Amino acid sequence: MADSHAHHLQGRVSVIAGASCGIGAATARDLAARGAHVVLAARITDVTRLDDVDGLMDFAASEYGPVDHLIVSTT
């Protein structure tokens, strides 16, 4: 990444559901390369259940601070 925005996400917190493959995995790699703290959730997290999403967001916030991005890339 040669452009001047390569690390413009430094310190931001991104949560990605569906990060085990495909677009979710590629997005996770890209955000991490740009400096974001990336919290990954795969098949064990059911994004249709509010309790699962709340738990994921609470975990991310307790580890890294307030969540800046939530990306859902599930099928």
PyMOL Python script that loads the backbone (N, CA, C, O; Angstrom):
from pymol import cmd

cmd.read_pdbstr("""\
ATOM      1  N   MET A   1       0.823  -1.179   0.000  1.00  0.00           N
ATOM      2  CA  MET A   1       0.000   0.000   0.000  1.00  0.00           C
ATOM      3  C   MET A   1       0.867   1.242   0.000  1.00  0.00           C
ATOM      4  O   MET A   1       1.399   1.647   1.033  1.00  0.00           O
ATOM      5  N   ALA A   2       0.996   1.810  -1.115  1.00  0.00           N
ATOM      6  CA  ALA A   2       1.885   2.938  -1.242  1.00  0.00           C
ATOM      7  C   ALA A   2       1.191   4.277  -1.038  1.00  0.00           C
ATOM      8  O   ALA A   2       1.863   5.294  -0.869  1.00  0.00           O
ATOM      9  N   ASP A   3      -0.147   4.300  -1.050  1.00  0.00           N
ATOM     10  CA  ASP A   3      -0.805   5.595  -0.946  1.00  0.00           C
ATOM     11  C   ASP A   3      -0.734   6.151   0.474  1.00  0.00           C
ATOM     12  O   ASP A   3      -0.423   5.427   1.420  1.00  0.00           O
ATOM     13  N   SER A   4      -1.024   7.431   0.610  1.00  0.00           N
ATOM     14  CA  SER A   4      -0.881   8.111   1.893  1.00  0.00           C
ATOM     15  C   SER A   4      -1.969   7.721   2.886  1.00  0.00           C
ATOM     16  O   SER A   4      -1.887   8.089   4.058  1.00  0.00           O
ATOM     17  N   HIS A   5      -2.976   6.992   2.449  1.00  0.00           N
ATOM     18  CA  HIS A   5      -4.057   6.580   3.336  1.00  0.00           C
ATOM     19  C   HIS A   5      -3.893   5.142   3.817  1.00  0.00           C
ATOM     20  O   HIS A   5      -4.843   4.548   4.327  1.00  0.00           O
ATOM     21  N   ALA A   6      -2.717   4.587   3.661  1.00  0.00           N
ATOM     22  CA  ALA A   6      -2.490   3.185   3.983  1.00  0.00           C
ATOM     23  C   ALA A   6      -2.807   2.861   5.443  1.00  0.00           C
ATOM     24  O   ALA A   6      -3.234   1.747   5.745  1.00  0.00           O
ATOM     25  N   HIS A   7      -2.606   3.809   6.343  1.00  0.00           N
ATOM     26  CA  HIS A   7      -2.846   3.536   7.761  1.00  0.00           C
ATOM     27  C   HIS A   7      -3.875   4.492   8.349  1.00  0.00           C
ATOM     28  O   HIS A   7      -3.802   4.831   9.530  1.00  0.00           O
ATOM     29  N   HIS A   8      -4.828   4.927   7.541  1.00  0.00           N
ATOM     30  CA  HIS A   8      -5.811   5.884   8.037  1.00  0.00           C
ATOM     31  C   HIS A   8      -6.823   5.268   9.000  1.00  0.00           C
ATOM     32  O   HIS A   8      -7.630   5.993   9.581  1.00  0.00           O
ATOM     33  N   LEU A   9      -6.798   3.967   9.178  1.00  0.00           N
ATOM     34  CA  LEU A   9      -7.674   3.308  10.148  1.00  0.00           C
ATOM     35  C   LEU A   9      -6.935   2.935  11.427  1.00  0.00           C
ATOM     36  O   LEU A   9      -7.452   2.173  12.244  1.00  0.00           O
ATOM     37  N   GLN A  10      -5.744   3.461  11.603  1.00  0.00           N
ATOM     38  CA  GLN A  10      -4.916   3.162  12.770  1.00  0.00           C
ATOM     39  C   GLN A  10      -5.710   3.357  14.057  1.00  0.00           C
ATOM     40  O   GLN A  10      -6.230   4.442  14.319  1.00  0.00           O
ATOM     41  N   GLY A  11      -5.797   2.304  14.852  1.00  0.00           N
ATOM     42  CA  GLY A  11      -6.457   2.388  16.139  1.00  0.00           C
ATOM     43  C   GLY A  11      -7.966   2.241  16.107  1.00  0.00           C
ATOM     44  O   GLY A  11      -8.587   2.138  17.165  1.00  0.00           O
ATOM     45  N   ARG A  12      -8.576   2.227  14.937  1.00  0.00           N
ATOM     46  CA  ARG A  12     -10.029   2.028  14.840  1.00  0.00           C
ATOM     47  C   ARG A  12     -10.346   0.573  15.153  1.00  0.00           C
ATOM     48  O   ARG A  12      -9.500  -0.304  14.976  1.00  0.00           O
ATOM     49  N   VAL A  13     -11.557   0.319  15.615  1.00  0.00           N
ATOM     50  CA  VAL A  13     -11.979  -1.031  15.963  1.00  0.00           C
ATOM     51  C   VAL A  13     -13.056  -1.479  14.975  1.00  0.00           C
ATOM     52  O   VAL A  13     -14.095  -0.834  14.832  1.00  0.00           O
ATOM     53  N   SER A  14     -12.787  -2.591  14.300  1.00  0.00           N
ATOM     54  CA  SER A  14     -13.715  -3.142  13.324  1.00  0.00           C
ATOM     55  C   SER A  14     -14.092  -4.557  13.723  1.00  0.00           C
ATOM     56  O   SER A  14     -13.225  -5.387  13.997  1.00  0.00           O
ATOM     57  N   VAL A  15     -15.383  -4.827  13.754  1.00  0.00           N
ATOM     58  CA  VAL A  15     -15.894  -6.164  14.037  1.00  0.00           C
ATOM     59  C   VAL A  15     -16.434  -6.721  12.729  1.00  0.00           C
ATOM     60  O   VAL A  15     -17.230  -6.073  12.050  1.00  0.00           O
ATOM     61  N   ILE A  16     -15.995  -7.928  12.380  1.00  0.00           N
ATOM     62  CA  ILE A  16     -16.438  -8.541  11.127  1.00  0.00           C
ATOM     63  C   ILE A  16     -17.047  -9.905  11.425  1.00  0.00           C
ATOM     64  O   ILE A  16     -16.370 -10.810  11.913  1.00  0.00           O
ATOM     65  N   ALA A  17     -18.333 -10.037  11.126  1.00  0.00           N
ATOM     66  CA  ALA A  17     -19.017 -11.329  11.229  1.00  0.00           C
ATOM     67  C   ALA A  17     -18.978 -11.964   9.846  1.00  0.00           C
ATOM     68  O   ALA A  17     -19.288 -11.316   8.846  1.00  0.00           O
ATOM     69  N   GLY A  18     -18.599 -13.223   9.796  1.00  0.00           N
ATOM     70  CA  GLY A  18     -18.451 -13.904   8.511  1.00  0.00           C
ATOM     71  C   GLY A  18     -17.053 -13.734   7.961  1.00  0.00           C
ATOM     72  O   GLY A  18     -16.860 -13.606   6.752  1.00  0.00           O
ATOM     73  N   ALA A  19     -16.078 -13.734   8.859  1.00  0.00           N
ATOM     74  CA  ALA A  19     -14.703 -13.429   8.469  1.00  0.00           C
ATOM     75  C   ALA A  19     -13.867 -14.660   8.141  1.00  0.00           C
ATOM     76  O   ALA A  19     -12.662 -14.539   7.917  1.00  0.00           O
ATOM     77  N   SER A  20     -14.476 -15.835   8.108  1.00  0.00           N
ATOM     78  CA  SER A  20     -13.673 -17.040   7.904  1.00  0.00           C
ATOM     79  C   SER A  20     -13.315 -17.284   6.438  1.00  0.00           C
ATOM     80  O   SER A  20     -12.401 -18.057   6.151  1.00  0.00           O
ATOM     81  N   CYS A  21     -14.017 -16.641   5.512  1.00  0.00           N
ATOM     82  CA  CYS A  21     -13.688 -16.845   4.101  1.00  0.00           C
ATOM     83  C   CYS A  21     -14.282 -15.721   3.253  1.00  0.00           C
ATOM     84  O   CYS A  21     -15.042 -14.884   3.739  1.00  0.00           O
ATOM     85  N   GLY A  22     -13.918 -15.726   1.994  1.00  0.00           N
ATOM     86  CA  GLY A  22     -14.512 -14.810   1.019  1.00  0.00           C
ATOM     87  C   GLY A  22     -14.307 -13.337   1.314  1.00  0.00           C
ATOM     88  O   GLY A  22     -13.232 -12.912   1.738  1.00  0.00           O
ATOM     89  N   ILE A  23     -15.361 -12.569   1.081  1.00  0.00           N
ATOM     90  CA  ILE A  23     -15.301 -11.117   1.244  1.00  0.00           C
ATOM     91  C   ILE A  23     -14.986 -10.727   2.685  1.00  0.00           C
ATOM     92  O   ILE A  23     -14.236  -9.780   2.922  1.00  0.00           O
ATOM     93  N   GLY A  24     -15.554 -11.452   3.648  1.00  0.00           N
ATOM     94  CA  GLY A  24     -15.279 -11.150   5.059  1.00  0.00           C
ATOM     95  C   GLY A  24     -13.805 -11.301   5.403  1.00  0.00           C
ATOM     96  O   GLY A  24     -13.233 -10.454   6.090  1.00  0.00           O
ATOM     97  N   ALA A  25     -13.188 -12.382   4.925  1.00  0.00           N
ATOM     98  CA  ALA A  25     -11.762 -12.619   5.194  1.00  0.00           C
ATOM     99  C   ALA A  25     -10.900 -11.564   4.494  1.00  0.00           C
ATOM    100  O   ALA A  25      -9.944 -11.052   5.078  1.00  0.00           O
ATOM    101  N   ALA A  26     -11.236 -11.247   3.262  1.00  0.00           N
ATOM    102  CA  ALA A  26     -10.471 -10.235   2.520  1.00  0.00           C
ATOM    103  C   ALA A  26     -10.608  -8.866   3.174  1.00  0.00           C
ATOM    104  O   ALA A  26      -9.634  -8.117   3.255  1.00  0.00           O
ATOM    105  N   THR A  27     -11.791  -8.538   3.632  1.00  0.00           N
ATOM    106  CA  THR A  27     -12.010  -7.264   4.320  1.00  0.00           C
ATOM    107  C   THR A  27     -11.206  -7.203   5.608  1.00  0.00           C
ATOM    108  O   THR A  27     -10.612  -6.171   5.922  1.00  0.00           O
ATOM    109  N   ALA A  28     -11.185  -8.299   6.355  1.00  0.00           N
ATOM    110  CA  ALA A  28     -10.416  -8.352   7.600  1.00  0.00           C
ATOM    111  C   ALA A  28      -8.934  -8.103   7.337  1.00  0.00           C
ATOM    112  O   ALA A  28      -8.294  -7.329   8.049  1.00  0.00           O
ATOM    113  N   ARG A  29      -8.392  -8.760   6.314  1.00  0.00           N
ATOM    114  CA  ARG A  29      -6.970  -8.569   5.985  1.00  0.00           C
ATOM    115  C   ARG A  29      -6.696  -7.119   5.594  1.00  0.00           C
ATOM    116  O   ARG A  29      -5.693  -6.541   6.011  1.00  0.00           O
ATOM    117  N   ASP A  30      -7.579  -6.539   4.800  1.00  0.00           N
ATOM    118  CA  ASP A  30      -7.381  -5.161   4.339  1.00  0.00           C
ATOM    119  C   ASP A  30      -7.450  -4.170   5.503  1.00  0.00           C
ATOM    120  O   ASP A  30      -6.607  -3.278   5.611  1.00  0.00           O
ATOM    121  N   LEU A  31      -8.442  -4.322   6.364  1.00  0.00           N
ATOM    122  CA  LEU A  31      -8.561  -3.404   7.502  1.00  0.00           C
ATOM    123  C   LEU A  31      -7.364  -3.522   8.438  1.00  0.00           C
ATOM    124  O   LEU A  31      -6.855  -2.515   8.931  1.00  0.00           O
ATOM    125  N   ALA A  32      -6.916  -4.745   8.681  1.00  0.00           N
ATOM    126  CA  ALA A  32      -5.745  -4.944   9.537  1.00  0.00           C
ATOM    127  C   ALA A  32      -4.504  -4.307   8.914  1.00  0.00           C
ATOM    128  O   ALA A  32      -3.695  -3.701   9.616  1.00  0.00           O
ATOM    129  N   ALA A  33      -4.357  -4.442   7.611  1.00  0.00           N
ATOM    130  CA  ALA A  33      -3.210  -3.839   6.926  1.00  0.00           C
ATOM    131  C   ALA A  33      -3.248  -2.316   7.000  1.00  0.00           C
ATOM    132  O   ALA A  33      -2.210  -1.658   6.922  1.00  0.00           O
ATOM    133  N   ARG A  34      -4.443  -1.762   7.149  1.00  0.00           N
ATOM    134  CA  ARG A  34      -4.599  -0.308   7.258  1.00  0.00           C
ATOM    135  C   ARG A  34      -4.552   0.182   8.703  1.00  0.00           C
ATOM    136  O   ARG A  34      -4.779   1.362   8.970  1.00  0.00           O
ATOM    137  N   GLY A  35      -4.258  -0.725   9.633  1.00  0.00           N
ATOM    138  CA  GLY A  35      -4.033  -0.319  11.016  1.00  0.00           C
ATOM    139  C   GLY A  35      -5.181  -0.528  11.980  1.00  0.00           C
ATOM    140  O   GLY A  35      -5.055  -0.187  13.156  1.00  0.00           O
ATOM    141  N   ALA A  36      -6.293  -1.073  11.527  1.00  0.00           N
ATOM    142  CA  ALA A  36      -7.431  -1.272  12.422  1.00  0.00           C
ATOM    143  C   ALA A  36      -7.205  -2.468  13.344  1.00  0.00           C
ATOM    144  O   ALA A  36      -6.500  -3.416  12.998  1.00  0.00           O
ATOM    145  N   HIS A  37      -7.816  -2.401  14.519  1.00  0.00           N
ATOM    146  CA  HIS A  37      -7.929  -3.575  15.380  1.00  0.00           C
ATOM    147  C   HIS A  37      -9.123  -4.340  14.822  1.00  0.00           C
ATOM    148  O   HIS A  37     -10.216  -3.783  14.721  1.00  0.00           O
ATOM    149  N   VAL A  38      -8.936  -5.591  14.463  1.00  0.00           N
ATOM    150  CA  VAL A  38     -10.001  -6.358  13.822  1.00  0.00           C
ATOM    151  C   VAL A  38     -10.414  -7.508  14.732  1.00  0.00           C
ATOM    152  O   VAL A  38      -9.589  -8.329  15.135  1.00  0.00           O
ATOM    153  N   VAL A  39     -11.702  -7.552  15.047  1.00  0.00           N
ATOM    154  CA  VAL A  39     -12.273  -8.629  15.837  1.00  0.00           C
ATOM    155  C   VAL A  39     -13.092  -9.481  14.874  1.00  0.00           C
ATOM    156  O   VAL A  39     -14.012  -8.992  14.218  1.00  0.00           O
ATOM    157  N   LEU A  40     -12.743 -10.762  14.801  1.00  0.00           N
ATOM    158  CA  LEU A  40     -13.358 -11.654  13.825  1.00  0.00           C
ATOM    159  C   LEU A  40     -14.386 -12.566  14.473  1.00  0.00           C
ATOM    160  O   LEU A  40     -14.177 -13.074  15.575  1.00  0.00           O
ATOM    161  N   ALA A  41     -15.487 -12.765  13.785  1.00  0.00           N
ATOM    162  CA  ALA A  41     -16.500 -13.724  14.218  1.00  0.00           C
ATOM    163  C   ALA A  41     -16.817 -14.615  13.030  1.00  0.00           C
ATOM    164  O   ALA A  41     -17.002 -14.150  11.905  1.00  0.00           O
ATOM    165  N   ALA A  42     -16.874 -15.888  13.309  1.00  0.00           N
ATOM    166  CA  ALA A  42     -17.167 -16.837  12.234  1.00  0.00           C
ATOM    167  C   ALA A  42     -18.502 -17.519  12.521  1.00  0.00           C
ATOM    168  O   ALA A  42     -19.411 -16.901  13.076  1.00  0.00           O
ATOM    169  N   ARG A  43     -18.616 -18.735  12.159  1.00  0.00           N
ATOM    170  CA  ARG A  43     -19.895 -19.448  12.192  1.00  0.00           C
ATOM    171  C   ARG A  43     -20.526 -19.584  13.570  1.00  0.00           C
ATOM    172  O   ARG A  43     -21.736 -19.789  13.666  1.00  0.00           O
ATOM    173  N   ILE A  44     -19.758 -19.480  14.619  1.00  0.00           N
ATOM    174  CA  ILE A  44     -20.315 -19.660  15.960  1.00  0.00           C
ATOM    175  C   ILE A  44     -21.212 -18.496  16.372  1.00  0.00           C
ATOM    176  O   ILE A  44     -22.046 -18.658  17.262  1.00  0.00           O
ATOM    177  N   THR A  45     -21.066 -17.343  15.757  1.00  0.00           N
ATOM    178  CA  THR A  45     -21.873 -16.171  16.080  1.00  0.00           C
ATOM    179  C   THR A  45     -23.067 -16.112  15.132  1.00  0.00           C
ATOM    180  O   THR A  45     -22.900 -16.053  13.914  1.00  0.00           O
ATOM    181  N   ASP A  46     -24.265 -16.129  15.696  1.00  0.00           N
ATOM    182  CA  ASP A  46     -25.500 -16.053  14.902  1.00  0.00           C
ATOM    183  C   ASP A  46     -25.948 -14.595  14.870  1.00  0.00           C
ATOM    184  O   ASP A  46     -26.498 -14.090  15.849  1.00  0.00           O
ATOM    185  N   VAL A  47     -25.714 -13.919  13.748  1.00  0.00           N
ATOM    186  CA  VAL A  47     -26.010 -12.484  13.661  1.00  0.00           C
ATOM    187  C   VAL A  47     -27.501 -12.191  13.628  1.00  0.00           C
ATOM    188  O   VAL A  47     -27.895 -11.025  13.634  1.00  0.00           O
ATOM    189  N   THR A  48     -28.335 -13.217  13.594  1.00  0.00           N
ATOM    190  CA  THR A  48     -29.787 -12.998  13.685  1.00  0.00           C
ATOM    191  C   THR A  48     -30.257 -12.992  15.138  1.00  0.00           C
ATOM    192  O   THR A  48     -31.425 -12.724  15.418  1.00  0.00           O
ATOM    193  N   ARG A  49     -29.345 -13.288  16.054  1.00  0.00           N
ATOM    194  CA  ARG A  49     -29.674 -13.302  17.493  1.00  0.00           C
ATOM    195  C   ARG A  49     -29.036 -12.088  18.170  1.00  0.00           C
ATOM    196  O   ARG A  49     -27.814 -11.940  18.189  1.00  0.00           O
ATOM    197  N   LEU A  50     -29.874 -11.239  18.716  1.00  0.00           N
ATOM    198  CA  LEU A  50     -29.390 -10.017  19.352  1.00  0.00           C
ATOM    199  C   LEU A  50     -28.400 -10.313  20.481  1.00  0.00           C
ATOM    200  O   LEU A  50     -27.422  -9.584  20.650  1.00  0.00           O
ATOM    201  N   ASP A  51     -28.640 -11.368  21.249  1.00  0.00           N
ATOM    202  CA  ASP A  51     -27.719 -11.718  22.339  1.00  0.00           C
ATOM    203  C   ASP A  51     -26.322 -12.033  21.816  1.00  0.00           C
ATOM    204  O   ASP A  51     -25.331 -11.641  22.433  1.00  0.00           O
ATOM    205  N   ASP A  52     -26.226 -12.739  20.677  1.00  0.00           N
ATOM    206  CA  ASP A  52     -24.923 -13.057  20.093  1.00  0.00           C
ATOM    207  C   ASP A  52     -24.201 -11.791  19.642  1.00  0.00           C
ATOM    208  O   ASP A  52     -23.005 -11.627  19.885  1.00  0.00           O
ATOM    209  N   VAL A  53     -24.935 -10.904  18.986  1.00  0.00           N
ATOM    210  CA  VAL A  53     -24.324  -9.665  18.497  1.00  0.00           C
ATOM    211  C   VAL A  53     -23.914  -8.780  19.669  1.00  0.00           C
ATOM    212  O   VAL A  53     -22.827  -8.202  19.662  1.00  0.00           O
ATOM    213  N   ASP A  54     -24.772  -8.672  20.667  1.00  0.00           N
ATOM    214  CA  ASP A  54     -24.423  -7.882  21.867  1.00  0.00           C
ATOM    215  C   ASP A  54     -23.161  -8.427  22.525  1.00  0.00           C
ATOM    216  O   ASP A  54     -22.283  -7.661  22.921  1.00  0.00           O
ATOM    217  N   GLY A  55     -23.070  -9.742  22.640  1.00  0.00           N
ATOM    218  CA  GLY A  55     -21.887 -10.349  23.253  1.00  0.00           C
ATOM    219  C   GLY A  55     -20.629 -10.063  22.454  1.00  0.00           C
ATOM    220  O   GLY A  55     -19.577  -9.767  23.021  1.00  0.00           O
ATOM    221  N   LEU A  56     -20.739 -10.152  21.146  1.00  0.00           N
ATOM    222  CA  LEU A  56     -19.599  -9.871  20.279  1.00  0.00           C
ATOM    223  C   LEU A  56     -19.156  -8.419  20.407  1.00  0.00           C
ATOM    224  O   LEU A  56     -17.964  -8.136  20.523  1.00  0.00           O
ATOM    225  N   MET A  57     -20.107  -7.510  20.387  1.00  0.00           N
ATOM    226  CA  MET A  57     -19.779  -6.086  20.495  1.00  0.00           C
ATOM    227  C   MET A  57     -19.205  -5.769  21.879  1.00  0.00           C
ATOM    228  O   MET A  57     -18.257  -4.992  21.991  1.00  0.00           O
ATOM    229  N   ASP A  58     -19.766  -6.360  22.920  1.00  0.00           N
ATOM    230  CA  ASP A  58     -19.243  -6.142  24.280  1.00  0.00           C
ATOM    231  C   ASP A  58     -17.812  -6.643  24.396  1.00  0.00           C
ATOM    232  O   ASP A  58     -16.961  -5.976  24.985  1.00  0.00           O
ATOM    233  N   PHE A  59     -17.546  -7.826  23.831  1.00  0.00           N
ATOM    234  CA  PHE A  59     -16.191  -8.366  23.855  1.00  0.00           C
ATOM    235  C   PHE A  59     -15.219  -7.427  23.146  1.00  0.00           C
ATOM    236  O   PHE A  59     -14.162  -7.098  23.684  1.00  0.00           O
ATOM    237  N   ALA A  60     -15.581  -6.999  21.938  1.00  0.00           N
ATOM    238  CA  ALA A  60     -14.698  -6.123  21.160  1.00  0.00           C
ATOM    239  C   ALA A  60     -14.424  -4.825  21.920  1.00  0.00           C
ATOM    240  O   ALA A  60     -13.284  -4.365  21.976  1.00  0.00           O
ATOM    241  N   ALA A  61     -15.460  -4.241  22.497  1.00  0.00           N
ATOM    242  CA  ALA A  61     -15.297  -2.979  23.229  1.00  0.00           C
ATOM    243  C   ALA A  61     -14.439  -3.166  24.473  1.00  0.00           C
ATOM    244  O   ALA A  61     -13.648  -2.288  24.816  1.00  0.00           O
ATOM    245  N   SER A  62     -14.586  -4.300  25.150  1.00  0.00           N
ATOM    246  CA  SER A  62     -13.799  -4.514  26.365  1.00  0.00           C
ATOM    247  C   SER A  62     -12.323  -4.745  26.053  1.00  0.00           C
ATOM    248  O   SER A  62     -11.460  -4.415  26.867  1.00  0.00           O
ATOM    249  N   GLU A  63     -12.030  -5.302  24.900  1.00  0.00           N
ATOM    250  CA  GLU A  63     -10.649  -5.577  24.509  1.00  0.00           C
ATOM    251  C   GLU A  63      -9.960  -4.381  23.848  1.00  0.00           C
ATOM    252  O   GLU A  63      -8.776  -4.140  24.084  1.00  0.00           O
ATOM    253  N   TYR A  64     -10.701  -3.627  23.015  1.00  0.00           N
ATOM    254  CA  TYR A  64     -10.073  -2.600  22.176  1.00  0.00           C
ATOM    255  C   TYR A  64     -10.678  -1.208  22.291  1.00  0.00           C
ATOM    256  O   TYR A  64     -10.113  -0.253  21.758  1.00  0.00           O
ATOM    257  N   GLY A  65     -11.799  -1.069  22.964  1.00  0.00           N
ATOM    258  CA  GLY A  65     -12.459   0.223  23.054  1.00  0.00           C
ATOM    259  C   GLY A  65     -13.688   0.260  22.150  1.00  0.00           C
ATOM    260  O   GLY A  65     -14.055  -0.753  21.553  1.00  0.00           O
ATOM    261  N   PRO A  66     -14.312   1.407  22.050  1.00  0.00           N
ATOM    262  CA  PRO A  66     -15.553   1.525  21.282  1.00  0.00           C
ATOM    263  C   PRO A  66     -15.392   1.016  19.838  1.00  0.00           C
ATOM    264  O   PRO A  66     -14.370   1.239  19.188  1.00  0.00           O
ATOM    265  N   VAL A  67     -16.424   0.333  19.372  1.00  0.00           N
ATOM    266  CA  VAL A  67     -16.410  -0.229  18.016  1.00  0.00           C
ATOM    267  C   VAL A  67     -16.770   0.867  17.020  1.00  0.00           C
ATOM    268  O   VAL A  67     -17.775   1.562  17.167  1.00  0.00           O
ATOM    269  N   ASP A  68     -15.918   1.002  15.997  1.00  0.00           N
ATOM    270  CA  ASP A  68     -16.145   1.991  14.951  1.00  0.00           C
ATOM    271  C   ASP A  68     -16.899   1.424  13.751  1.00  0.00           C
ATOM    272  O   ASP A  68     -17.647   2.140  13.085  1.00  0.00           O
ATOM    273  N   HIS A  69     -16.699   0.134  13.480  1.00  0.00           N
ATOM    274  CA  HIS A  69     -17.308  -0.486  12.307  1.00  0.00           C
ATOM    275  C   HIS A  69     -17.833  -1.864  12.652  1.00  0.00           C
ATOM    276  O   HIS A  69     -17.168  -2.631  13.348  1.00  0.00           O
ATOM    277  N   LEU A  70     -19.021  -2.178  12.170  1.00  0.00           N
ATOM    278  CA  LEU A  70     -19.560  -3.531  12.242  1.00  0.00           C
ATOM    279  C   LEU A  70     -19.855  -3.952  10.810  1.00  0.00           C
ATOM    280  O   LEU A  70     -20.650  -3.318  10.116  1.00  0.00           O
ATOM    281  N   ILE A  71     -19.208  -5.024  10.379  1.00  0.00           N
ATOM    282  CA  ILE A  71     -19.376  -5.515   9.017  1.00  0.00           C
ATOM    283  C   ILE A  71     -19.947  -6.923   9.104  1.00  0.00           C
ATOM    284  O   ILE A  71     -19.378  -7.784   9.775  1.00  0.00           O
ATOM    285  N   VAL A  72     -21.050  -7.158   8.441  1.00  0.00           N
ATOM    286  CA  VAL A  72     -21.667  -8.477   8.416  1.00  0.00           C
ATOM    287  C   VAL A  72     -21.558  -9.007   6.991  1.00  0.00           C
ATOM    288  O   VAL A  72     -22.158  -8.473   6.058  1.00  0.00           O
ATOM    289  N   SER A  73     -20.785 -10.061   6.855  1.00  0.00           N
ATOM    290  CA  SER A  73     -20.544 -10.661   5.541  1.00  0.00           C
ATOM    291  C   SER A  73     -20.861 -12.146   5.631  1.00  0.00           C
ATOM    292  O   SER A  73     -19.986 -12.998   5.482  1.00  0.00           O
ATOM    293  N   THR A  74     -22.127 -12.433   5.878  1.00  0.00           N
ATOM    294  CA  THR A  74     -22.561 -13.814   6.058  1.00  0.00           C
ATOM    295  C   THR A  74     -23.521 -14.203   4.950  1.00  0.00           C
ATOM    296  O   THR A  74     -24.096 -13.353   4.270  1.00  0.00           O
ATOM    297  N   THR A  75     -23.679 -15.491   4.788  1.00  0.00           N
ATOM    298  CA  THR A  75     -24.626 -15.971   3.772  1.00  0.00           C
ATOM    299  C   THR A  75     -25.819 -16.617   4.422  1.00  0.00           C
ATOM    300  O   THR A  75     -26.724 -17.081   3.728  1.00  0.00           O
TER     301      THR A  75
END
""", "prot")
cmd.dss("prot")
cmd.show_as("cartoon", "prot")
cmd.util.cbc("prot")
cmd.orient("prot")
